[in-house]
Amino acid sequence: MFLIKLAVSLFIGLLVGLERDESWKNKKRPLEYSPSSKFTFIRRDIPARGLGGVRTFLLLSLLSFLSGIALKGGLWQLFLLMGGAVVGLIMISYLLNYFDKNTFGLTTELGIFTLVSLNILLALDYLAIREVLLLGALTSLLLSFRTEFRAVVSALSRREIKEILEFAVVVFVILPWLPNKDITLSEILGNYKTFFSLGPFAEIVVINPFKLWLVVVFISVLNFTGYFLAKLFESTKSMLLLGIMGGLVSSTTITELFAMKLRGIAVKSRLFKESLVIVLVANAVSFLRIPLVVLGASAGNPVIFREIVKILALMFVTGVLLAWAISKLLKDIGTESREVRQIFIKLFKSPLVLSNSLKFAFVFLLISIITQIGRIFAGQMGIVATVLLSSFTGMDAVSIILARAGGVLITYKMAAVLLVVATVMNLYAKVFLAILLKSYSFAARLLIAFTIMSLPAILLVV
């Protein structure tokens, strides 16, 4: 077991060391520094270097692992001596190589401390071998993501950073204090309920503050993730990626923006064909979001998920193949029109989190109440009618309500069928939206394309 642990220790040291060596090797040019002259033996023409590479990190792993063995054997004096030596060397190296040359950064140092801690915990048997391997690989991965993290941060505006902070406060400060209790219409009216003949409406659940906001947080996290994935690739020149970005942010918004742009545009024009490809890909990507929402809303219950995932996956594939077929009519597919880029600039200027979350909360609450009223009046048919009409507003709220109703108010099979039908109706709602925006040629093409995309659902449901 000792040899296995030693091999693991050296392996994670090798992972981190390779990443650090690669990081410094890939510098495009030597960095220029302005020494502060605190230490006269540091020359101006020698750039700062990293705190170590493969050999250094292998030795650090070995030293920290042995220090953990020493502590496990009761030799705490040796542990303090070895640990103190590591800390002291890091501090001296940082002071000489960074402070005197007026550069600041703790990434490598924190990576070293993480590596040392993992090896000590491994030696002391506080972490299993598989856990150490996982954390070691994760450390190396995080260290290697410097360029990607900086690309995301540099792409953020001040408004977006402010909205991220607002979202964090709402989630981590407000959510834990909300009561997890179903509040009925009877409880809201209180003493005034005697003035009304509520009947069966008295037990309608108007709101559960905690569950409502938990749903909002879940949807916002999906939007949040999709938005920043799209921001990461915002400078792309690929129509495929532009469509994926649109699907991650909002397929309805993308359809609306292009419908407005294509009013009066010739069907045979490049812009029209590009727009159709992007909208089809965006709507196809939205099919992959629905199963995730269902799985999250049903607290991991896979029954409805299993019923719908194959159908929606086939719809996704059909949409992508259709977009690919249309794209073959275009030449120079890698560069999109200036008008397309302008549409995406508008998309990224839309509000990020908080205002969208509040709107979704209102829509979800309204649909939930109407669904309960429909069930009182018409039983399961009332639920069916409410859900199908609600699909015109979007699929997130409908997906959550059906995920929770499955196995309780309606059967799992019925919930799955309703969800697929609602997805198809949501596509046709976008066609109707294009007609309202007077983009008739675009609406006609969307009608044909969405009908083809819906064929897997129609065939499998029937």
Protein Blocks (a to p, Z undefined) as FASTA:
>chain_A
ZZmmmmmmmmmmmmmmmmmmmmmmmpmbdcddddehlamkbcfklccddfbdfklmmmmm
mmmmmmmmmmmnopamlmmmmmmmmmmmmmmmmmmmmmmnopacfklmmmmmmmmmmmmm
mmnopacfklmmmmmmmmmmmmmmmmmmmmmmmmpcfklmmmmmmmmmmmmmmmmmpccd
dddfklmnmmmmmmpcfkjmlmpcfbafklmmmmmmmmmmmmmmmmmmmmmmmmpcbfkl
mmmmmmmmommlmmmmmmmmmgoiafkbmklmmmmmmmmmmmmmmmmmmmmmmmmmnnop
aklmmmmmmmmmmmmmmmmmmmmmmmmmpghklbccfklmmmmmmmmmpcfklmmmmmmm
mmmmmmmmmmmmmmmmnommlmmmmmmmmmmnojklmmmmmmmmgoplmcfklmmmmmmm
mmmmmmmmmmmmmmmnopaklmmmmmmmmmmmmmmmmmmmZZ
